[in-house]
């Protein structure tokens, strides 16, 4: 086969695999919500201790990292904003710039990337280990649906904790930006937040919260999907974990681009 034909064949093969994987993730999403919504009515509810355990791992334990990175990002935005606006003698406009950027974009983006790198990889590794040790098959033999037992708690925990982490990231980033702006512009932190509240509307904060729900679902589905598809021993587990993080971050950035385009037209 000639090289151009081989390239076309490879492109078609990878396209079909990508479509197949997207279909699998959509089926995983539908089945997960099926157990969350209808499980209690058929006497197979998703257990609350499992949900709380996932919320602890996904949200509570990620708080220090999210706050630290968001605070640093807020300081960085203030430094860049003041430095750039000095050329136009408009340093005071850094406050609305930080407020809009944090609540609409960077707060939720930092929270999602941290969760994807920290929790997404752990989820993929945990489910992948169970897949290799045939624990997933053992669940089926015992009459326990793996999606109900493993995926549904993760989906609900993501939907609850991602907005909470986003609000924490917004607050930490605004604090960082406010502290640096106060030092450079000689304004108090209270004045900085007053200007932020005068600038922002509920719609600006809602943008980040909408995104956080979608990002949480993407991270959960990609991590679980890669975990269930593990094969090839320890090397395969490593590939699946790495692939989960890379695909999650790529999906987050692409989804954020689409959101930004439609929400700011």
N, C-alpha and C positions, 0 to 999 in steps of 0.2 A: 504494500500500500504506500502511495506517495505521501510525502510529508504534509502537504496541504489537506489531503483527505484524512490523514490520521488526526490532524489538529481539529478538523470539523467533527470527526467521530468522538474525540475526547471531550470537546465542548458539549456535544449533545448528550453524552453519557453523564457528565457532571451536572448538566441542567436537569436531566431526569432524576438524578439522585437528590438534587436540591429540592425539586418539587415533591418527591416522595417524602423527604424529611419534613417539609413544611406540612404536608398532609398528616403525617404521624403526630407532629406537635399539636396541630389543630384537634385531632382526635383525642389526644391526651388532655387538652384543655376542656373539651366538651365532657369527657368522662369524669374529670376532676370536679367540675361544677355539678355534674349529675349527682355525685355522691354527697357533695356539700349541701345541695338543695333538697334532694329527694331521699337521701340516706335515712334520715330520721323517720320517714313515713313507711319505710320498708324494714324497719328494725335493724338497720346497719348504719348507724350514725358515725360520723368522724369523731374520734375521741378527743375530748377537750384537753387532757394532759399532753397528747401529741401536738396539738395546736400550740399550747403554751410553751412547750419545749422548743418548737420551731421559732416562735416569736422571740424567745430568749436568745437563741443562737443567731437569728437573722438581724434582730433589732437592738436588743439591750446591749449585747456584747460588742456591737459595732459603734456604739455611741462615742467612745473616746476618739477613735480614728476619724469618724465623720466630723466631730467638732473641731479637732486639731487641723485637719486639712481644710475645712471650710473657713475657719478663722484665718489661716495662712492665706487662703485665696482672697479673702476680703481685704487683707492688708496689701496683697499684691495688686489688686484692682485699684485700691486707693493710690498706691504709689504711681502706677502707670497713668491713672486718670489725671491726677494733679500735675504730673510731669508733662503730659500732653496738653492739657488745657492752659497751662502757664503761657504757652506760646500765643494764645488768643486772649489772655487776661480774663479767663472765665473759670477760675478754679472753683468757685462756688457751685458750678454745675456738676461737680463730681458727685454730689450727694444723690440727685435723681438718677444719674448714670449708674451708680452702684446699686441703688434700690431696684431699678428695673432689671439690671443684669442678673442680680442675685436671685430675685424672686421668680423671674421668668425662665432663667437658663441654668446658671451655674450651681445654685443650691441643689436642685434635683439631680443635676448631672454628676456632681461629686458624690452625693449619696448613692446613686445608682452604680457608679463605677466601683465604689468601695464594697457595696453588697455583692456585685458581680465577682470581684476578685477574691473577696473573703468568704462569703456564704455560698456563692454559686459553685466555686471549686470544691468546697467541702461537701455540698450536696451531691455533686457528680461523683466524687470519690467514694462517698458512703454508699450510694446506690450501686455504683460500679463494683465495689467490693462485695456487696450482697449478691449481685448478679453472677460474679465469678465463683463465689462459694455456694451457689445454687440456693441461697436463702429465699430469693424471689420465687423460684419454683416450689420451694417448701411452703411458702405462704399460699400459693394456689392449691397445693395438695390439701392443706388444712381448711380450705374453703374461704380464705381471706383474700379479697381482691387487692393486688399490690397498689393499684392507683388509689384506692380508698385509704389504704394504710400508710402509703408513702407520699403520694403526690398531693392529695387533697389538703392535708395539713400545711404543706409548704405553700400552696396557692393562697390559702386564707391568711397565713402568717405574713406573706409578702404584701397582700392587699391592705393589711392593717398597719404593718410596720413601716412600709416605704413612705406613706404620707407623714408619719411621725418623724422619721429620719430627715425628710425633706424640710419640715418646719424647723427642726434643730439645726440643720445645715444653713438655712436662711438666717436664723437668729445669730449663729456663730459668725457667719460671713459679714453680716451687718455690723456686729460688734467689732470685728477686726477692722473693717473699713472705717467705722466711726472713731475708733481709738486713734488710728493713724491720721485721719482727717482732722481730728481735734488737735493733735500736736502740730500739724502743718498750717491749719487754717484758723487756729485759736478759737475753736468752738467747743462747747461741752458735748458730752455724749447724749445728754437729754435733748439738746438742740438738734443734733444730728438725727435722732430718731423722730423728733417732731417734723423735721423737713421730709423725712422718708414717708411718714404717715400722711403728710399733706400731698405728697406726690403719688403715692400708690393708691390703687383702687382694688376692690375685692377681685376683679377680673385678673389682675396681675398675679395675685397670690394663687388664684384658682388654676392658672396655667401650669404652674409647677406641680400642683397637686394632681391635676389630670395626668400629666406626664408620669408622675411617680407610680400611678396605678398601672399604666401600660408597661413601664420599665420593669416593675416588679413581676408582672406576668411573663414578660420575655425572659427575664433571668431564671425564673422558676421552671419554665417549660424547657428552655435550652439546657439547663443543668440536669433536670430529670431525664430528658430525652437522651443526652449523652451518657448518663449513668446507666440507663437500661440497654444501651447499645454497646457496652464494653465487651471486648473479646480480645484474646491474645495475651492473657496473663498480666503481670505487673507493667510491662511495657505498654500494653493496650490501655490499662487504667491511667497511666501517665498521659498518654495521648488524648484520651477522652477528657481528662481534667483540664489540660491545656486548651483543648478545642472549645470546651465549655466557656472558659474565661474569654478567649478571643472572640468567639461568636457572640457572646453576651454583650461585650463592649461595642462590637461592630453594630449589633442590632440596636443598642441604645443610641449610638450616635446617628445612625440613619433615621431611626424613629424620631429623634429630637429634631433633625433637619425637616422632616415632613411636618411635624407639629408646628415648628416655627414658621414654616411657609404658610400654612393655612390659618394659624391663629393671629398672624400679624399682617394680613392682607388688608 
